[in-house]
Amino acid sequence: MRTACTLLLAFLVAACGAGAAAVPAPTAALTDIGAGLQGPAGLVATAYATGLGHVSAFSFDSGGPLWASTAGYDDDGSDAVYLVSSTGTAPTRVIADLHTPLGLAWVGDTLYVASKGRVDAYSGFEGTSFASHRTVLALPDGVGEVNGLAMSPDGRFVLGVSAPCDACTPTSPYAAAVVSFLPDGSDLRVEASGIRAPVGLAYVPGTADLLVTMNQRDDLGTATPGDWLSLVRSGQAWGFPSCYGQGGSTCDGLPQPIATLDAHAAASGVAIVKDFGSSPGSSAIVAEWAKGVVLRVALTAQGDGYRGTAVPFLAGLTNPVPVATAPDGALLVGDWGTGTVYRVAPA
């Protein structure tokens, strides 16, 4: 069992910490852009869908409709996956009785759902339900939260799996790690280890560069370092539990993040946009559950990686979690706290 402060959602863990940094105030660069949100001038926000309380992950099928999962504060088996067939339509529950689904990915005619301890595949959608369902991956005991799911350019799934603790050494090699496996669930392997909580995953389009949001320890109060946005490569060891972003000799020689985010932010979803509004080049869009804001990190190439600084991008949210780029290029942001999905696009 986890401590009383620790919740079932990995991205909620950071909200428990004492002495969390203050919520970043919207900067002068943010203005009202509609639907109660503030963002950069030149963008327009509208409500894409409502009624998705505790929305936790997004994916689009080949036809374009949005699929969204919900993951509640408590794991009571009432979580689900919904279809939003078009803007403004009421979400339709398609898969019920799930346990903390934090990752969704459509591949061909199959929807993959990452949830507590497992990944399942649903195929043959028939308008209201799927014709078949199978478990493709069952993780061993000793892992923490099963988080974001993404398909790599080489056809393997990558999956973030948290440690089951703030500072222990996990008993399973698949905990505190980014793992990968084939779509049939075979050839499970560790791609990168020693990451306390890898939550959101996204590839920079046209590359094999995997960006991951990382939650740091939550038992250190004001000494907790900021969450991270990082480039994760196969074979890396990030040093958890001895190194957790605190710097110093303990972390010498270990990978460094692209950008440091807010402390106790519960950094969650990440999406990549290019030439979005008045922001040239590629940027990572990162949701911070505990701060109620979405940040932008402009990705500047440096060596074989990237560097950037996180700046406020969207405010006016309660608890943003999933972010995704829609087929039409708009950015979708799901507010876990209100159940609203927002569409943000250039005016």
N, C-alpha and C positions, 0 to 999 in steps of 0.2 A: 504493500500500500504506500501511496505517496503521502507527503505531509499535508496537513489541512489546507495550507495556503495554495498548494499546487492543484491546478485544475486539469480536466481531461483534455483540453485543447492546448497544444503546445504554444500557440501564439497568445494564449491568455496568461501563461505563467508569469510573464514579466509584469503584468498588472498588479501582482500581489506584493511586489517589493516595497519596503518602506523607503521613504526618502527619494522617491522617483523625481527625475528632473521635471521642471515645469513644462507644460504644453507650449510648444513654440508658438509665439504670437504671429498671426498673419502679417506678412511684410507689406510695405507700401505697394509692392508690385502686384499684390492680389486685389482683385476687385470683384464686385458681384457679377456672376456670369449666368445666373438663373437657377431655378430649382432650389434656392436657399444655399447654394455653394459660392465660395469665393475662389478665384483662380486668376491666371494671367489674362490680361486684356486680349481680346481676339478669340477667346474660346467661349462656347455656349454649352451650358449644362441643361439637360432635360431628364425627367424621370422615365427610364426605359421600362421598368417593371416594379411592382410593389407586391407586398404579401409574402416575401421570402425571408421571414424572420430567422436570424442566425445564419445568413448566407455565408458559405465558407469556400466555395470553389466554383470555377467556370470552365466550360468547354463548348466549342461550336462543332456541330456535325457538318458533314459535307454539303448539306443543303443550306446552311447558314443559320438555322435557329440556335438560340442559346439554351444550354443545359446548365443547371445550377444545383449544387448540393447545399444542404443546411446541416449545421452541427451545433447542437445546443450546449448550454453551459454545463449541464449534467448529461452523462451518457446513460439515457434511460431507454434507448432503443427506438425513439421517436424520430430520429433523423431520417432524411429522405433525399431523393434526387428529383428535380422538377424540370419540365420542359416549358420554355417561354417561346411560343411559336413565332411571335412578332412583337414589335414595340407596342406596349400598352395592353397586351393581352394578359389575362389572368394566368399565373403559373399553374401547370397541371402536374400533379404528383404522379410519377411513373414508377419509382422504386421506393418502397417503404421499409421500415424496421431495420434501418442501418445504425451503425455505431461509429460516430465521429468521422464521417467522410470528409477528408481535407484535400483530396486530389481527384481530378477528373481528366480524362483524355480520350478523345475520339480517334480511332484508327480504323479507316475503312468503314465497315458497317458495325463496328464493335465499340461499345463504350466501356472503358476501364475505370473502375472506382477504387481508390485507395482509402481504406478505413482502418479501424482498430485491428492491428496485427495482420492485415491481409490486403490483397488486391484481387478484385473480382472482375470478370468480363461478362458483359451483357450484349447479346447479339439478336438480330432479327426483330427490330422494332416494328410493331404492328399497329401503330397509331395511339394505343393507350398502354401497351405493355411490351415486354421483350419475350421472344419465343424461347430463348435459351439463356441459361446462366451457369457459370462455372467459376470456381475459385482457381486462379492461376498461380497465386503465390500466398503461402502461409508462413509468416515469419516465426522464428522460434521464441520461446519465452526469454525474458530479459531485455527486450527492447522497449523503448518509450513510444511516444506518439509517432504514428505514421502520417507523414505530411504531404507536401506537394509531389505531383507526378508529371513527368514530361517525357516526350519521345525525342530521342537524340537523332542527329542526322544519320547515324549508322544503323538505325532501326532497332535500337535497344531502348527500353524504358529506363529512366533514372528516377529515383525515389529518395526523398529525404526522410531519415528516421532519427528521432531525438534520443538522447540519453534518458533513462528513467529517473533522473535525479539532477540535483544542482551541481554536485561535485564528486560523485563516486566514479569508480572505474567500472564501466558496464561489463556484465558477464558475457554478453553476446558480441561478436565482432560486427554484427549488423546494426548495433545501436550506436548513436552519436556518429552517424556516417551517412554518406550518399552512396547508395547501392544501385546496381543496374541488373537487368535481367531481360531475357528474350520475351516477346509477347506471349509465348505459351507458358511462361513462368520458369523456364529452365535456365541454367547457367547463371544463377545468382552469384554476384561477386561484389566486393567492396571496391568502390572507385576512389573514395576519399574518406579518411577516418579522423577521429578526434575533433568532431564538430558538435558542440553540445546540443544545438537544435537547428538543423537545416530545415527551413520551413517552405519558403517560396522558391520555385525553380523556373528559369526561363532561358532559352538559348537566344543569343544575339542572331538575328536573321542572317542567313547566308554564311554562317560560321559554325564551328563546333565549340564555341565559347559558352559555357554554362555559368549563368549568374545565379547566386543563391543568397537569400536572406538568412542571417544567422542570429538567433537569440542567445545572449550571454547568460551567465549565472544570475540568479535572482535572490541569493541569500546574503548579499553583502551591503544592502542599503545604499548609501550614497557612494560607496566604493565600487559599485558595479559599473563596469565600463559600458560604453555605448554598444548597441547592436551593430551588426555589420552587413554591408552588401559586398559580396566577394565573388571573384572568378575562381571556380573550382575545376581543377584538372585531375585526371586519373593518376593515381599513385601518390597523391598528397597526403600528408599527415599534419593535422592542424594543432595537435598538442593537448586537447582536452583529456583529462581534467586539470593537469598541471598548468597549462596555458589556456586562458579563457578570454584573451583580449586585453590583459592587464599590462602587457609590455614587460620590459626588464629582461634580465638574463635568462629567465625561464622560457621566454618566447623567442630567444635568439635563433635565427636561421629558419624560422617557421614562416609559412605564407602570411601575407598581409592583405587587408581588405582593399577593395576599390574605394570605399567610403565608409566612414564611421557615422552611424545614425544616432538617434536619441537613446539615452539609457532608459531601461525599463520600458521600451517602446512597444514590445511585442510585435516587432517587424514581421509582416506576413507576406501577402502576395507581391509579386514583381512581374512587370511587363515591360517590353521594349518598344519604344516608339521612335520614328525617324522623321525629322523635319516637321514636328508637330506644332502647329500654330506658329508662334514667333521663336520657337526653340529649334535652331538648326542642328543638324547632325543627329546622332543616335543618343537617346537618353533612356535610363532605367527609371521606371515609375514604381515607387515602393509605398505600400500601405503600412501605417503604424496603428495597430488596433488600440493601444492604450492612450495614444495621443490624439486620436480623432483627426489625423491629418494624413495627406498623401504627399510624399516628397518626390522631387525630381533630381536625378544624378546624371549630369551630362557626362557621357563616356568619352574621355580623351585617351587616345592610344598612347601607351608608354611602354616601351620595350615590347615584350610579348603579351602584355596585358592592358589594363586600363586604370586610370585614376580619375577621381571626380569628387565633388563636394555636394552634399545633400542640401537642397534648399526647399522651402515650402512650395508646394504646387497646388494643392487643393485643401481648403478648409471648409468648415460647416458640416462635417460628418460627425457621427457619433463614434462608431468603431469600424473603420474600413478594414476589410480583409481581402477578398479576391479582386484582382485587377486583370484585365485582359484586353488585347487589341481585337476589335471586331473585324469581320471580313471586309467591311466598308472603310476600315482605317480609323474608326472612332475608338475612343478609350471607354471601356466599361468599368465601373467601380461599384462593388457591392458593399453596402453598409450593414454589417452584422447586427448592429444595435437597433436599426429601424426597419430592416427588411426591404429597403429600397435599393434598386439597382439604377445607377445614374449613367447616362450617356454623355460624354464630353467630347466635343469636336470643334474644329475651327469654324468661326462664324461664316 
